[in-house]
Amino acid sequence: MEQIRDIMRTMEYGPAPEANEEVSAWLKARAAGIGHFIGGKFIASGKERFATVNPATEAELARVVQGSEAEVDAAVKAARGAFAKWSKLPGHERARYLYAIARHIQKRERFFAVLESMDNGKPIRETRDIDIPLVARHFYHHAGWAEMVESEFEGFSPVGVCGQIIPWNFPLLMLAWKIAPALAAGNTVVLKPAEQTPLTATAFAEICEEVGLPAGVVNIVHGDGRTGAAICAHEDIDKIAFTGSTEVGRIIREAIAGSGKKLSLELGGKSPFIVFEDADLDGAVEGVVDAIWFNQGEVCCAGSRILVQEGVAERFYDKLRRRMETLRVGNPLDKGIDVGAVVSAEQLQRVSALVKQGEEEGCTLWRAPGVLPERGYFFSPSFFTEVDPASTVCGVEIFGPVAVAMTFRTPEEAAELANNTRYGLAASIWSENINLALDAAAKVKAGVVWVNCTNMLDAGSGFGGYRESGFGREGAREGLYEYFVSDVEKALKPAKEAEIFIPRGAPEEERRFAGLSRIDRTAKNYVGGKQSRPDGGYSYDVLGKGGAVIGQAPLGNRKDIRNAVEAAAKAGGWGGVTAHNRAQVLYYVGENLDARREEFEALLSESTGQSAKAASAEFDVALRRIFYYAAQADKYDGAVHATKSRHVTLAMNEPWGVMGIVAPEEAPFAAFVSLVLPAIAMGNRVVAVSSTRHPLLATNLYQIFDTSDVPGGVVNIVTGEKDVLAKTLAEHDEVAAMWYFGGKKGSAMVERASCGNLKATWVSDGRARDWLDDRQARGREFLRRATQVKNIWVPYGE
Ligand code: NDP
């Protein structure tokens, strides 16, 4: 007689298909074409159409209208028209709409899950249990923020009309990540779904109609990259939020440089998955399944680089291979399927080509043994061993169910390998030793770190990258700032742009010298804690009151900037000292500056021509700012976010690393101090370009820094032609963030030049700021801009 044991041994999964009649009926009713949603109406006119196919069957699901510039324009007009009223609604009213959207999505959860699986190819298990519940969660969470915006974001207003462009890997979830915070903050939106996965966005638009969302608040325009580019180019859009490839992120950064549009980028990744030898190896194997075989590996934060400590590597690979044998690849609508279809024929081709290249480069490929369906875009879960860190598959985001695995010996080597990438989106760290795991979490350069877990997502936590994985966050309080603009910034008026003049080669007889300055005021650059002669060997006359020469300043060049960046890069220890230590050093700076008040006030007067009283007032402001940022050094701290149960999610404010700062011409002393101090208070190292006309105020600070225990390389100062120096700084790959306070042209140049490593920029766009007014030139906004948030997830419990 057959024993239960035998049945258990031979038991196979039977088919467990999810019903899709409701979705089929929905598609049939829209057979005439899927249209845009503009100003509260569905518009299916337009000749150019494209098909969206089910990647698991290759069958056409629907034909979708391609959005033209005219439709983008109509959508922007509708959004602009709706903005005035929507942004003025009490937060509570907006919250009610967002709650209603969340409720309606929940009521139709199964419909959305099936539609998403059919359009994207991802397993129903995931859309049902992960995507759609997270979508509802996102709208609930942000309904809560809408309720509280007036009190929690005092001094901030919505940005305006937001253009949002999303990819195909989490179609409805990415829509929720974009639309929920935008609406909560009071913005209106024009969103473009990816051409491969337009369907759930259309079903979402129907929900907007159902709940009576005012027309024009949400507009959806379908189309390919051309439609996305038209959104970016539209003059009446105030902000672009983009998720997708780093390549397109770079195109967008360049396209909107100088337009004044706000920008957030959530880009690609090649995230490390670090397994220490004391890890729970079985747990870590399940982690790999969730890290790289979840959603067919089409996940920007996928743990696609497995780093295993040498002693356990073979055992770990063995377990992984055995686990791979049990993975079921097939019909996404089957409830027993682990891995579905890749989104499109092109993506399958791209993944296959990269895997082939990996094999050709000598890496060893391990593929799950199961048979793939005959039709559809399927790819077996795979991983490579014997990889060289320089091989293609190690560096390129494959965006398919393919990981690379390599070994390390020490925790230092693990951190080095983890950071050996241009990306910095996420990391997963496995160890039973919490000290070791948290130490690695601190060292890894990534916006999200999961300890003993992976791919944890929640609306209550910020998500977003370091380095070329983009900037800005989505989710939590930090994500909401992307959809606000401070009232101070909004009120700034365009400055009169004066030509910055460097007097060079003036005939000797025309130069008038003030006092003894000819002899004792030939400043140098300040690099790595030392005064250094300008590389080009030239200095320029600094003119003071009435055009008299009051001294000379170095005419810095590209090499000087590069040397300064190198010195700043070497001073990494500054970010690691305690905030209290940094505060002490800054207090000391203030104390030493105060002791030389007379000299600075006199120089301020002489240089800018302002009265003694005005000079004294500017000095006082600068001095108070130093004490303010010394005080903030250990107070601008992070948060513990409320996310999933039995997890602490630590939102840590981390310094960028090396920052470039270009100071304005106005209030040259107060402004210089107001910019450099918050940056170093937060642990950054700075390469600062002083005011071109009044550089001696900055160069006179050298001795103050020297005598106040500011470590060499933490502050570096280069003087000269501001925009020439700014360009080199903005282009430099080692500079992670850049602040530029100058003209409109210079601001555009900095944004454009920042494309290389996609550094975060803050530019003044030619608007004037009153540097003596605390409301405009001091405060948490400066500290927020001097940091990036890293979210570290730590589970607890037995
Ligand atoms: P893209 O970055 O090209 O697409 C993302 C979105 O941007 C889509 O809606 C796309 O439109 C749109 N778009 C394309 N070009 C422009 C443009 N010039 N201006 C404005 N918007 C534009 O990703 P792909 O879909 O082409 O995928 C290519 C690779 O990118 C993948 O293999 C993967 O490696 C990576 N990727 C990374 C993602 C991430 O989250 N990190 C997400 C998706 C892809 P449309 O697609 O409709 O033409």
Boltz pocket constraint, residues with backbone or C-beta under 6 A from the ligand:
constraints:
  - pocket:
      binder: B
      contacts: [[A, 165], [A, 166], [A, 167], [A, 168], [A, 169], [A, 192], [A, 193], [A, 194], [A, 195], [A, 196], [A, 223], [A, 224], [A, 225], [A, 226], [A, 227], [A, 228], [A, 229], [A, 230], [A, 232], [A, 243], [A, 244], [A, 245], [A, 246], [A, 248], [A, 249], [A, 251], [A, 252], [A, 266], [A, 267], [A, 268], [A, 269], [A, 299], [A, 300], [A, 347], [A, 350], [A, 397], [A, 398], [A, 399]]
      max_distance: 6.0
